[in-house]
Amino acid sequence: MPITDLLERNSKLYGSEVCLVEINPAVQEKPRVTWKEYELIQPSSAAPYRREITWSVFDEKANRVANMLLSRGIKKGQKVAILLMNCLEWLPIYFGILKSGAVAVPLNFRYTADEIKYCVELADADILFFGPEFIGRVEDIAEELGARRMLIFVGEGRPSFAENYHDLTANCSSSAPKVLVEDTDDAAIYYSSGTTGFPKAILLDHTALLQSARMEAKHHETTHDDVFLCIPPLYHTGAKMHWFGSLFTGSRAVLLKGNSPQAIFDAVSQEKCTIVWLLVPWAQDILAALDRGDLKIEDYTLSQWRLMHIGAQPVPPSLIRHWLQYFPNHKYDTNYGLSESTGPGCVHLGMENVHKVGAIGVPGFGWKCKIIDEQGAEVKQGEVGELCVSGPGVMRCYYHDPKATDEVLRDGWLHTGDMAKLDEDGFIFLVDRKKDVIISGGENLYPVQIEDFLAAHPKVHDVAVIGLPDARLGEIAAAIIQVKEGMTCTQEEIDEFCLDLPRYKRPRKIIFAPVPRNPTGKIEKPKLREQYCGVRLVEAQNKG
């Protein structure tokens, strides 16, 4: 069945129950809200801005969006883009697009005006929904986009070059549109994160979306009584497909606009959240705040919090060991995936396998995995090769890019570009991105392994390892180290710590500097290579 059937089922079964809560700790005063379907909660003048909607309202709003799109001539298979920060409007708009039979195209909120234009045009999108944060960027390209595209503004203070979302949908029918949507229909285009080049358009169908919903609920034993805290941006498959577990079970979710340790703990405590998905930097920030005493567990109601899971990037085992010291009763899971595999979960650790921290896990529900060499043959246990996955969540293609599609999709297998190995118990360990392998003096160095080692240093907040050109060895490993706040670290301390590494794995350069990460938590290694390759490096004592 198409993913939209789950929303309609929840509206019938749990119509009066709250399904989505939006919290913005940065806003204290009561905003002006004019649409009657949303309930505004303002407990006190000191409380953060909070809105909530029920399953029936969610479904009605999605139907209004769908019927509005149909009235504007949108037909099955046409593309509609979304450029919004996380908010209560986001998911009803997304599902309204799907209910109309159109294809949803979420866009990264960090895109420049030129990137927005590129992605809208690459996807052949006929309509763009955008929020107040993007008025300037969309205005820069409005004349070019508006020639044949409809621009719809979501929020207050509509710019003159766009139409108003609430005005357009207010008088549209709240009944389900009479459009037949099937499992095999195209559903969404997601863009790759861009850490390996300009983003590619990834086409997914309804079968893939439904697979991710079933899988998320199964992997994390999600029930109707769970409350999921969603912090990452909904434009990304990671946040969206984890939320699909709430959709599958008809349970509540909280959209938190802000990721400070206090904001996260406040939301978990006040909203009684049971499942929280964190990115590595946010978990690091929470642990640092706990270590400093800025955050105290006893000040919050956290006993209902049962699961902390992380995905989107390699997770240092030392981070999880540190986490379990504060939260020994937490279940933990690591989720591996790509947008090309409908987000996280084609490989996952499993909540029962915390003893295997460091592995990305085993094939996820409905998935198969293999690790191959350059000739396509499966490698032996313990040997490094490229991870390939196959299952109902594999993308259809890179939209408008058959050459790139053929490079990664072969005989039903998605070639991930990630290097991995299998241990004696059948657990997969991620070694590194294929393109990130450093070849130094003929030896293959895998940055993730060095990063995991350095992350265990008590003064290291974050770390990235890249290859730098070297006349004699070809490349050398350089470690960019972000020191914990308020601490001082020297190269001598890092060099001494690295004595426990094999000599060939020890970084030859130490750079004390911030580690840039994108909105989904991945280290932006192209940015680091651009910054440091060929640049004279200063190796000196630095303060974090």
N, C-alpha and C positions, 0 to 999 in steps of 0.2 A: 504494500500500500504506500501511497505518497506520504511524506512527512506531515503534510497538512492535516491528514486524518487524525493524528494524535491531538492536535489542537482542538478539533471539533469534538473529539471524544472527551477531552478534559472539560470543555465547556458544558457538556451534558452531565458528566459525573460530578464535577467539582465546581460548578458555575459560580457559587457565592464565595468560594475560598480565594484568599489572596494568592496570586501566583508570582508576582514581581513587585519588588520594592526597590526604589531608587533612593540612594542616600548621597548627599553632597556635603561633607563636613566643612567645606570652605564657604558655604552660603548659610548665613544665620537668619536673615530676615525672610519674611514670607513673600515669595514671588507672586506675581499676578497670574492666576490660572483661570482661563475662561471656558475651557471645554468641560462639560458636566460629567463626562465619563470617568475622569480621574479624581480620586479622592486625595486631598492634601492633608497631611498630618503635621501639625506644628505643636508638639507637646509643651514647649516653653521657649522663651526668647533666646535661651542659651543653647537650644538643641539645633542640630544640623537640619538642613532642608531635607524633607522626606516625603516621597509620594508612593502610592501603591495602587495596583489594579488587580481585579479578580480575573479568573479564567474566562468568565462570560464576557467581560468587557474587552479583554485581550482579543477574543475571537470576533466580537462585533467590530472592533477597530480594524482588524485585519480584513474583514469583509468590506468595510467602507473603502479601505485603500484599494482593494481588488476591483470593486465596482467603479470607483473613480477612474482607475487605469483603463478599464474596459470602455468607459464612456469617452475616454480620450483617444480611443482607437488602438490601444495596445492589444496585440494578438499573441496567441500562444507561441512561445519560443523567442519573442522579442526580449531585449535586455533592458533592465532598469537598475541604475547605480545608486548606491547609498554612501553618503559622506557625512557621518554623524559621530559625535562623541557618544559614549554609553549613556543612554537615557531610556525612559519608559516608552518613548515612541519607536525606538530602534527595532525591536522584535515584531511589534504589530505591522510596521511597514514591510519588514522582510517577509513575513508570512502573507501579507496582503499581495505582495508581488508574486509569490509562489501560487497563491490561490487563483490569481488571474491567469495562470498558465505561463507567465513570463519567467525570465531567468534573473535572479537577484545577483547584483555585482557590488559587493562591499569594497570600499576603498580605504586605504591606510590614511589615518588622520594626519600623518606627517608628510604626506605628499605635497610637493610644491605645486604651483599652478600648472607648470608645464607637465608634471607627472600626472596630475589629475586629467588634463586634456589627453595625454597619451593613453592612459588606461581607459578612459571613457570611449575614445575612438577605437582602441584595439578591441574592446568588447562589443562594439557596435551598439552601445547603449543609446536608447531614444529618450530617456528621462533621467534626470539626476536630482535626488533628494539631498539637500545639504542643510547644515545647521549654522547657527550664528557665528561659531568660531571660524567659519570658512568663507565669510562674506567677501573679504578682501581678495582671497585667492581665486574664488569663482568669478568675481567681478572682472579680474584681469583677463579671463578667457571667455566671459559671458557672450561677447559678440560673436566669437567663433563657434562656441557651442550652441548658442541660441538660434543659429541659422536654421537648424532642423531639429533641435532638441528642446524639450520642455524642462525648465528649471523650477524646482519646487522647494520653497524655503520652509524649514521646520523650526518654529520658534516665534518670538515676538520681535517687532521692528523689521518687517519684511523690506528687503531692498527692492528698488523699482524694477530691476531686471528679472525678477522671479515672481512666481505665483505663491499664494499662501496655502500651506498644507491643511490647516484646520478649516479654512474657508472652503477649500475644494472638497473635503471629505464630509463636512458637517451634514449635508443634505443627501448624501449617498445612502443607499440601502445598507442596513446592517445584516441582511440575510446573505447566506452563502451564494456566491455567483454560480451560474450554471455553466461551469467549465469543467470538462473531464480532464483530470490530471492523473497520469499513470506513473507507475514505478519507474519505467524506462525513460520518462521525459527528462530533458535537461532541467536542472534546478538552480544551479548557482555557478558563478565564475569567481574564484578566489585568486588573488595574486600572490605569487611567491614572495618571501620576505625581502628579497633583494640583497641578501648578504653575499650572494655569489654572482652578482651582475644585475642588470635591469630586470624588473619583475616580469615573470611570464604569467599568462592568463590560464588558469587551471579549471577545466570544465568538469563539473560533477553532476550526477543525476540523482533522482529521488531515492533510488535503491541505496546509493552510497550514504546519503544523509540518514536514512532510516537505520542502516547498519550501524552507524556511529552512535545513534540513540540507544539501540538495543545493547550494544557493546559497553557503553559507558555505564548503564544501569547494572549490567551484569558484573563488570570488573569491580565496581565499588559498592556493590550490594545496596544500591540506592533504593529507598522505600518512599512511600507517600509521606512519611513523617519527617524526612530529612529536609534540611535547609542548606542550600548551596550558596556560598559567598563567591560571587564572580567579580573579579577585579580587573583582569586583562581586557583589552579592547575587543568588542564583539565583531569587528570587521575580520578578525583572524579566526581561522578554523579551530585553534586551540580553545579559546573561551567559548565559542559557539557550540562546539561539539561536546564539551564538558557540560554545558547547560542543557544539552539535549537529554542528558540523564534525568534532569528535573522534568523536562517535557514528557519523557517516556513514562514516568511514575506519577505525574500530576502533582509534583511537590513544589515547594516554594523556593525562590531564589532571590538573592539580594544583589543589586548592582551598586557597587561602591565606587564612587568617583574620588579616588585618592588612594594612595598605597603606603602611607606612613605607618610605622608600627602601631602607634596609638589609634589611628583611624581603623586599622584592621581589627585590633583587639576590641575597640568600642563596638564595631559592627557585630563581631562574633558574640560578644557579651549581650548586647541589647536585642539583637534579632534572633538569638539562640541558634546560631549557625552550627551545623554538625559536620559539614564538608567544606574544606577550603583548598583551592588550588592556588599555589604560589609559584612565582618565578624565583630563580636562584637569588637575584639581588634583593628581593623583598624578604626572603627567609634570612639572608645574611644581615639585613638591617634589623630584623626582629631580634636575632640572637645577639647582635652587638648592643642593642638597647637593653636587653635583659642582662647581659654581662656588666654593663655600666651601671645598672640599677635605675636607669631612666624609665624602665617599664617593669612593673611588678605583677606577677601572675595573680597574686592574692587580691588585687584591686578589681578583678574582672570575674564574670561568671563564664567559665570556660569548660566546665565539667562535661557538657554535652558535645563538645568538639571531639569527634571520633576519628576523623581522617584528614591528614595533610598529605597532599600529593603534589608532585612537581613534574613538569615536562618542558618542552620547547628547547632545551639545551642540556648538555652533559651536567650531571649533578656530582659535585665532589663528595665522596663517601664521608669525609670528615665533617661535612655540614650536617648530614643526617645523624651521625653519631652524636654530634653536639646538640642537635634538636631533641633527640630522644633522652638526653640528660635532663632537659627541662620538661619534656612531655612523654614520660615513659609509657603511658597508656595509649598514646596515639597509634593508630594504624597508619601505615605509610605505603605509598605506591609511586613508582616512577613510570611515566608514560612517554613512549617514544612514538614519533610519527612525523608525517610531512603533510602539507596541504594536498600534495598529489595522492595521498592515501586517506583523504578526508580527515586530516588532523590526527590527534593523538590516539594511540591505542593499538596500532597494528602489532606493536610489541609492548608488553607491559610487565613490570616486575611481579605484581600480584601482592595483595595485602598480607598474605601469609608467608611471604618470602623475605622478610626484613633481614634475615641472616645473609642474604645475597646482595646487600647494598653494594653498589658499584656496578652491578649488571643492569642493563636495560630490561632484561627479563626473558620472557618466552613469547611465542606467537600469541597474539591477542585472539579473542573470541571471533571465530570465522576466518582467521588468517593463517597463511602458510609462510614460512621463511626459509631461505637458504643463503649460504655464504659461498661465493664463487671466486675463482682466480681470473686472470686476464683472458684465458681461453674459454671461460664459461663453465668450467668443471667445478664441482663442489670441492672445497678444501677439506683437509682432515681436521679433526678436533684439535683445537689449540692454535691452528694456523690462521693468519690474517687474510681476509678477502673482502670483497664488496658484498654488503647486505642487500638482498633482493626480497621483496614481499609480494604476495599474491592474495587477493581476496575481494569481497564485494564492495570494498571502499576505494578501489583503485580508480583514479580519474579516467574520464573518457579520453582526454587528450589535452595538449596545450593548444588552446584556441588559436586558430590561424597560424599555427607553427608546426606543420607536419614533420619537418626535419628534426626539431627538438623532441617531438613526441617519439619518433622512431629511435632516437638515441637512448631513451629511458624505458620505453615500453616494448618488451620483446616476449612473444609467446605467452602473454598474460602475466608476465612478471614485471614489476616496477623496480628498476635499478636505482637504488637510493643515492648512490654516490658516497655512502658512508662505509668506512672500513670497520670491520667487526671480527670477533672470533667467538668460538663456542667452547664452554668449559666442559668438564667431565660429566656434569649434571644436566647438560642441555640448556644452560643459561647463556644468553647472548651478551657479550660485553662490547660496547662501542669503543673503538680505538680512535677514530678521527674521521673528518671529512677526507675523501679521497684527494681532493685538490689541496688540502691543508698539510698533507704529509711533507715533512722536511727531510730532504736527502742530504746528509752531512757526511762527507768523506766516505760515501758509499753506503752508509748506514741509514735505515729508515727511522726517523724520529716521529712519534705521534704526539702532537701537542697536548691532547686531552690527558694523556698519562702524566706528563710533566705538570700540567695545571692541577690535576688532582693531588699530586704530591705536594706542591707548593701551597695549595689551599689549606693544608693542615698546619702551616706555620701560625703560631698564635698572634702574630702581628699583621697577617695578610687578610685584608677584607675581600679583595677580588684579584684575579690574575688571568692574564691571557698570554699565550706563547705563540710566536710567529717566527717564520724563517726570514733571515736577513742575508743578502748576498755576501759571499766571502771568496776572495781570490784563490785561496788554497783549498778550501773544503767544499766549495760550491755554495753551501748555505750553512748558517749556524743558527742555533736556537736562541731567541731573545725572549726574556720574560718581562712583560709589562705588569708591574705590581702596584696595586692600590692599597696603601697602608690603612689600617683601621684608624678611625677618627681619634685624634688626641695622642696617637702613638708616633714614635720615631723609629725608623728601621734603617740599617745600613747594608751595603752590599756585602760586607764581611759576614754579617749575620746570616744572610741568605746563602752565601757560599758555604758557610759551615754547615747549615741545615742540609744543603744538597750533597754533602759527603756520603749520605746514605743512598744516593742514586748511583747507578752505574756511570762511570766517567763519561761515556759517550752521550748520555742523556742529560748531563748537567748543562743548564743554559750558559752560553758564553757571554751574554750581555744581560745586564739587569737595568731596567728602566723604571724608576718610580714615577708613576703618573696614573691618572684616572683610566679606568677600563670602560670604554664606551659599549653600551648594549642597546639594541633596538627595542621597540615596545613589547616584543614577545620574549625578551630576555636573552636573545642570542648575542654573543660577542661580535662586534662589527669589525672583523679582521681585515676586510679590504680597506677600511678607514685607517686602521693601525699600520698596514703595510704602506699605504700612501704617505702616512705621516712620518714613518721611521726609516723606510728603505732609502739609503743614500744620504740620510741626514746624520750629522755628527751627533753621537750620543753622549750625554752627560751622565757619568756614573758617580753620584755623590750622595751624601746623606740628605734625605728628604723627609719632610714632615707630612703625615697623613691628614 
